[in-house]
Amino acid sequence: MFQEMIPFLSALAIGLLIGIERERSNSQGKLKAIFGARTMPLIALLGALTAHLENVSIVIIVGIFVCILTLSNHVGWN
């Protein structure tokens, strides 16, 4: 059972580390990013779940969703 959870736990840990680093680096600037310590682990878990399901249409939908989030963060629509 633990072997099945390893990809999800590692995705959660990597997403959390990236989110904490983004919040820490953005705290010195004036811009506030939407991807932080809460959002990045959720996106990482969503990616791990999508890879686990192996459904092409879900991968495309999740990819479009993440691209829209990234563009909105880059443009500053937050």
PyRosetta script that sets phi, psi and omega in degrees:
from pyrosetta import init, pose_from_sequence

init()
pose = pose_from_sequence("MFQEMIPFLSALAIGLLIGIERERSNSQGKLKAIFGARTMPLIALLGALTAHLENVSIVIIVGIFVCILTLSNHVGWN")
pose.set_psi(1, -39.0)
pose.set_omega(1, 179.9)
pose.set_phi(2, -67.6)
pose.set_psi(2, -29.8)
pose.set_omega(2, 179.1)
pose.set_phi(3, -64.8)
pose.set_psi(3, -31.3)
pose.set_omega(3, 179.1)
pose.set_phi(4, -75.1)
pose.set_psi(4, -23.5)
pose.set_omega(4, -177.4)
pose.set_phi(5, -89.7)
pose.set_psi(5, -12.3)
pose.set_omega(5, -176.2)
pose.set_phi(6, -58.7)
pose.set_psi(6, -46.0)
pose.set_omega(6, 178.3)
pose.set_phi(7, -61.3)
pose.set_psi(7, -37.0)
pose.set_omega(7, -179.5)
pose.set_phi(8, -71.8)
pose.set_psi(8, -40.2)
pose.set_omega(8, 178.6)
pose.set_phi(9, -67.6)
pose.set_psi(9, -39.6)
pose.set_omega(9, 178.3)
pose.set_phi(10, -69.3)
pose.set_psi(10, -36.4)
pose.set_omega(10, 175.8)
pose.set_phi(11, -64.4)
pose.set_psi(11, -40.4)
pose.set_omega(11, 177.9)
pose.set_phi(12, -63.5)
pose.set_psi(12, -43.8)
pose.set_omega(12, -179.2)
pose.set_phi(13, -66.8)
pose.set_psi(13, -43.5)
pose.set_omega(13, 179.7)
pose.set_phi(14, -66.1)
pose.set_psi(14, -43.0)
pose.set_omega(14, 177.6)
pose.set_phi(15, -62.5)
pose.set_psi(15, -39.1)
pose.set_omega(15, 178.4)
pose.set_phi(16, -66.0)
pose.set_psi(16, -42.3)
pose.set_omega(16, 178.4)
pose.set_phi(17, -64.3)
pose.set_psi(17, -42.3)
pose.set_omega(17, 178.8)
pose.set_phi(18, -65.7)
pose.set_psi(18, -41.7)
pose.set_omega(18, 179.7)
pose.set_phi(19, -64.0)
pose.set_psi(19, -41.8)
pose.set_omega(19, 178.1)
pose.set_phi(20, -64.6)
pose.set_psi(20, -41.0)
pose.set_omega(20, 179.1)
pose.set_phi(21, -65.0)
pose.set_psi(21, -39.2)
pose.set_omega(21, 179.0)
pose.set_phi(22, -66.6)
pose.set_psi(22, -41.4)
pose.set_omega(22, 178.0)
pose.set_phi(23, -65.2)
pose.set_psi(23, -38.8)
pose.set_omega(23, -179.3)
pose.set_phi(24, -68.1)
pose.set_psi(24, -40.8)
pose.set_omega(24, -179.2)
pose.set_phi(25, -74.0)
pose.set_psi(25, -29.9)
pose.set_omega(25, 179.8)
pose.set_phi(26, -83.9)
pose.set_psi(26, -12.0)
pose.set_omega(26, -179.5)
pose.set_phi(27, -71.1)
pose.set_psi(27, -21.8)
pose.set_omega(27, 179.1)
pose.set_phi(28, -84.5)
pose.set_psi(28, -22.0)
pose.set_omega(28, 178.9)
pose.set_phi(29, -94.3)
pose.set_psi(29, 176.8)
pose.set_omega(29, -178.7)
pose.set_phi(30, -91.8)
pose.set_psi(30, -18.6)
pose.set_omega(30, -179.7)
pose.set_phi(31, -81.2)
pose.set_psi(31, 140.0)
pose.set_omega(31, 177.8)
pose.set_phi(32, -108.8)
pose.set_psi(32, 121.2)
pose.set_omega(32, -178.7)
pose.set_phi(33, -89.3)
pose.set_psi(33, 150.3)
pose.set_omega(33, 179.7)
pose.set_phi(34, -84.4)
pose.set_psi(34, -17.1)
pose.set_omega(34, 178.9)
pose.set_phi(35, -92.2)
pose.set_psi(35, 111.2)
pose.set_omega(35, -179.0)
pose.set_phi(36, -135.6)
pose.set_psi(36, -151.8)
pose.set_omega(36, -175.4)
pose.set_phi(37, -72.2)
pose.set_psi(37, -15.2)
pose.set_omega(37, 176.5)
pose.set_phi(38, -98.2)
pose.set_psi(38, -36.4)
pose.set_omega(38, -174.6)
pose.set_phi(39, -79.0)
pose.set_psi(39, -42.3)
pose.set_omega(39, -176.4)
pose.set_phi(40, -62.9)
pose.set_psi(40, -42.3)
pose.set_omega(40, 175.7)
pose.set_phi(41, -63.5)
pose.set_psi(41, -34.7)
pose.set_omega(41, 178.0)
pose.set_phi(42, -66.6)
pose.set_psi(42, -40.6)
pose.set_omega(42, 177.8)
pose.set_phi(43, -67.1)
pose.set_psi(43, -38.7)
pose.set_omega(43, 177.9)
pose.set_phi(44, -65.2)
pose.set_psi(44, -41.9)
pose.set_omega(44, 176.6)
pose.set_phi(45, -66.0)
pose.set_psi(45, -36.4)
pose.set_omega(45, 176.7)
pose.set_phi(46, -63.4)
pose.set_psi(46, -40.2)
pose.set_omega(46, 176.8)
pose.set_phi(47, -66.4)
pose.set_psi(47, -40.3)
pose.set_omega(47, 178.3)
pose.set_phi(48, -66.3)
pose.set_psi(48, -40.2)
pose.set_omega(48, 178.1)
pose.set_phi(49, -66.4)
pose.set_psi(49, -39.6)
pose.set_omega(49, 178.0)
pose.set_phi(50, -63.9)
pose.set_psi(50, -42.2)
pose.set_omega(50, 177.6)
pose.set_phi(51, -66.5)
pose.set_psi(51, -33.5)
pose.set_omega(51, 179.5)
pose.set_phi(52, -70.0)
pose.set_psi(52, -35.8)
pose.set_omega(52, -178.4)
pose.set_phi(53, -75.1)
pose.set_psi(53, -29.0)
pose.set_omega(53, 177.2)
pose.set_phi(54, 57.3)
pose.set_psi(54, 38.7)
pose.set_omega(54, 177.5)
pose.set_phi(55, -107.8)
pose.set_psi(55, 122.8)
pose.set_omega(55, -172.9)
pose.set_phi(56, -64.6)
pose.set_psi(56, -40.2)
pose.set_omega(56, -178.2)
pose.set_phi(57, -66.8)
pose.set_psi(57, -36.1)
pose.set_omega(57, 177.3)
pose.set_phi(58, -68.3)
pose.set_psi(58, -37.6)
pose.set_omega(58, 178.1)
pose.set_phi(59, -62.5)
pose.set_psi(59, -40.9)
pose.set_omega(59, 179.6)
pose.set_phi(60, -66.5)
pose.set_psi(60, -43.8)
pose.set_omega(60, -179.5)
pose.set_phi(61, -64.2)
pose.set_psi(61, -44.9)
pose.set_omega(61, 179.4)
pose.set_phi(62, -65.7)
pose.set_psi(62, -38.8)
pose.set_omega(62, 177.6)
pose.set_phi(63, -62.0)
pose.set_psi(63, -42.4)
pose.set_omega(63, 177.4)
pose.set_phi(64, -64.7)
pose.set_psi(64, -41.6)
pose.set_omega(64, 178.9)
pose.set_phi(65, -61.0)
pose.set_psi(65, -45.5)
pose.set_omega(65, 179.8)
pose.set_phi(66, -67.7)
pose.set_psi(66, -36.4)
pose.set_omega(66, 176.5)
pose.set_phi(67, -64.5)
pose.set_psi(67, -40.7)
pose.set_omega(67, 177.6)
pose.set_phi(68, -64.4)
pose.set_psi(68, -42.0)
pose.set_omega(68, 177.2)
pose.set_phi(69, -62.5)
pose.set_psi(69, -42.1)
pose.set_omega(69, -180.0)
pose.set_phi(70, -65.3)
pose.set_psi(70, -43.0)
pose.set_omega(70, 178.7)
pose.set_phi(71, -65.0)
pose.set_psi(71, -39.9)
pose.set_omega(71, 179.2)
pose.set_phi(72, -67.0)
pose.set_psi(72, -32.5)
pose.set_omega(72, 175.9)
pose.set_phi(73, -70.5)
pose.set_psi(73, -40.3)
pose.set_omega(73, -178.0)
pose.set_phi(74, -68.9)
pose.set_psi(74, -41.0)
pose.set_omega(74, -177.3)
pose.set_phi(75, -76.6)
pose.set_psi(75, -30.1)
pose.set_omega(75, 178.7)
pose.set_phi(76, 96.0)
pose.set_psi(76, 36.5)
pose.set_omega(76, -179.9)
pose.set_phi(77, -84.3)
pose.set_psi(77, 12.5)
pose.set_omega(77, -174.3)
pose.set_phi(78, -83.3)
pose.dump_pdb("model.pdb")
